[in-house]
Amino acid sequence: MNNYLKNKIKNRLKYCIDWKSSVDIYLANKEVLKKTDAEFYKSRPLLKVILDIYFIPINLIRLLKYLRMCHEYKKNEVEIKVLAKELFSFDEKINTNYNLNDKETNE
C-alpha cells in the first residue's frame, strides 16, 4: 500500500512538472506573438485602434482566460512544492521504519 501511494505521488509530481513546462512554452510563444503584433501595427496605428475596439468582448474573454491560467500556474507551483515535501517525508518514514526493523532483528 505504501509503494502504491508513493508511486501515485510521483506520477502526480511528474504530471505537474510536465504541465508547468508546457505552460512555460505557451507563455514564451505568447510573448513572441505580442512582439510580432506590436511590430506589425507600428505602421498601422489606425487599424490597430479599430480592431481593438471591434474585438473588445473577445479580448476581455482572452484576458480572463489568461488571468485564470496565471492563477492555475501559481497554484501548480505550490502543488509541486507540497508533493516534493510529501515524497521526501514519505521516503524518510520508510527509511525510519526499515531502521527500526533492523534494530529489532539485531537484538
FENNORRA-V176136 format. One record per run of one state. SS is the DSSP state (H for helix, E for strand, L for the rest). FROM is the first residue (numbers start at 1). TO is the last residue. If there is no record, write none. Layout:
ss=SS from=FROM to=TO
ss=SS from=FROM to=TO
This chain:
ss=L from=1 to=1
ss=H from=2 to=40
ss=L from=41 to=44
ss=H from=45 to=54
ss=L from=55 to=55
ss=H from=56 to=106
ss=L from=107 to=107
